[in-house]
């Protein structure tokens, strides 16, 4: 029985964010069901040395620091800082989740937190967590790290000390968006260099990474479908909509480019008012997007659904006529794949993944940021939606992203690596 240790960079479905590490959780469950022994590390950092010092100083002068230290008194803050710094293993908790042994650590930022620059603190906490896992669960045959920042860096450190081989799958769009500085990229390159295998969740992303790091080692390994969604009956009778219904689900941030979608939809409504757009999600641009809808007098045609849970996503996918994605860049494009799983035709921008999976039997692909082309595709979809075969779209999706294909690919990779 092969022993696989999974290390996500964003945590393994922790209580504070059940969507963090959800791809890795789905993969771990499939591996466990296939007979693998599976464990996971979940690293979280909270509080920093400067934050605790500031909290103590403010309490001494009778003021609030405006952060989580306000909830603790001086002795509590001193104990917290001392224990997190000198006895980090006291902050390790274990649980068994669907047969998967999960070790969680709540570590300490040594310095003030900074985006993509917390590697030293993260790796230190991760090593404490791993060594606790090693002591109690034994040596894994292979480590599968997800994203070099920071899980891959931790895996490289473990490899250097214990000689355990590791793989890295990259998911993050930060490389494509230029959101990583030269210093962190040097550490990423080091983690990549020592890995037994390198993978990316789309073909376009693999090509980008191979060019960026000047080698041809990244291979395509897509994420796997949520088995709950795959097992859901997608042929449940859909109530006929009074208007043609487009659905869009994404976090509200610049890379998702909902602004172009809303502007394109205004052009659609000008030609055909029997249409509606439902938008699911939340995020930093929520106020701006609501304002844009009002500014363009689209309140009667665009409805915001808020953040959706899994069952609500299923409900909306079943009820829509077509799905539309407006992103500037996607590494995998999970939401497109989930829409296709429910047999829905899709419209997507040429955002790095859609052009590889969306053909004329599945939908339309348009250029990024082109509101006129997006509007034209939506109008075409309204006229041609009946020609799309829902069974074909669903079967294509399961064939390429389902459990069996994923398990076949990953089992081969693990055997070759060890």
Buried (B, 14 or more C-beta within 10 A) or exposed (E): EBBBBBBBBBBBBBEEEEBBBBBBBBBBBBBBBEEBBBBBBBBBBBBBBEBBBBBBEBBEEEEEBEBEBEEBEEEEBEEBBEBBEEEBEEBBEBEEBEEBBBBBBBBBBBEEBEEBBBBBBBBBBBBBBBBBBBEEBEEBBBBBBBBBBBBBBBBBBBBEEEEBBBBBBBBBBBBBEEEBEEEBBEBBBBBBEBBBBBBBBBBBBBBBBBEBBEEEBBBBBBBBBBBEBBEBEBEEEEEEEEBBBBBBBBBBEEBBBBBBBBBBBBBBBEEEEEBBBBBBBBBEBBEEBBEBBEEBEBEEBBBBBEBBEBEBBBBBBBBBBBBBBBBBBBBBBBBBBBBBBBBBBBBBBBBBBBBBBBEEEBBBBBEBEBBEBBBBBBBEBBEBBEEBEBEEBBBBBBEBBBBEBBBEBBBEBBEEBE
